[in-house]
Amino acid sequence: MYWEFHEFGGKQALIKGNWKAIRLNVSQDPKGKIELYNLKDDVSETRNLADKYPCKARKMTKYLDGVRTRSEIFNFTFKKNK
């Protein structure tokens, strides 16, 4: 399941199996690092496991980047690179 919010700098999230990936401040950094949580063991999302499981983090990042469909109506306003 994928969802996104455009408020407060933009947020994206994805749940796949027991894992949840969250990307914050998407408007400023659309390819920023994700936070990774194992919902089976940490339902409160208190332990970011992205550094402990880098392979899983890369896989979830790939899913996160691949599931989004661009919309002209609901579009993130990304910061332009200089």
HUKATA-V725316 format. One record per pair of residues at least 24 apart in sequence whose ideal C-beta (glycine too) atoms are under 7 Angstrom apart, sorted by the first residue. I is the first residue (numbers start at 1). J is the second residue. D is the distance in whole Angstrom. If there is no record, write none. Layout:
I;J;D
I;J;D
//
This chain:
2;67;5
6;74;7
6;76;6
10;76;5
12;64;6
14;60;6
14;63;6
14;64;5
14;67;7
16;60;7
16;63;6
19;56;7
19;60;6
20;45;7
21;60;4
21;61;7
21;64;5
23;64;6
26;76;6
27;76;6
27;77;6
27;78;6
27;79;7
28;79;5
30;76;7
30;78;5
34;60;6
34;61;5
34;64;7
36;60;6
//
